[in-house]
Amino acid sequence: PHFPTPGVDSTDQESNEGSVFVGNIDPSVTDYDLLEFFRARYPGVRHSKVVCDDNGRPRGYAFVRFGTHAEAAHAVAQMSGADFHGRRIIVNRATKSRTHPPPPH
């Protein structure tokens, strides 16, 4: 049986998916806006999530998950600096956050 590693997203651990960080996004952008923007160029986009603060206000960045690491790499190379809702977005490979300790056993 497979037991997930604490603090690690098991879907990323077991798949060939790749994720990117998208910064400098306008506060009016929704998850769906971002999904459609990337999906128009990369059909393998699986998911997008605009990060919000504790009060539900967008923090100006998001994450987009692609079907493959190769597609995510193409997005990093091609989309950083693209205009999206009047702003030049920043696109980088997403990295696992090390700021939160793993949950207790």
Beta strands, then each sheet from edge to edge (+ up, - down):
strand 1: 18-23
strand 2: 45-52
strand 3: 58-66
strand 4: 83-84
strand 5: 87-88
strand 6: 90-93
sheet 1: 2+ 3- 1+ 6-
sheet 2: 4+ 5-
end
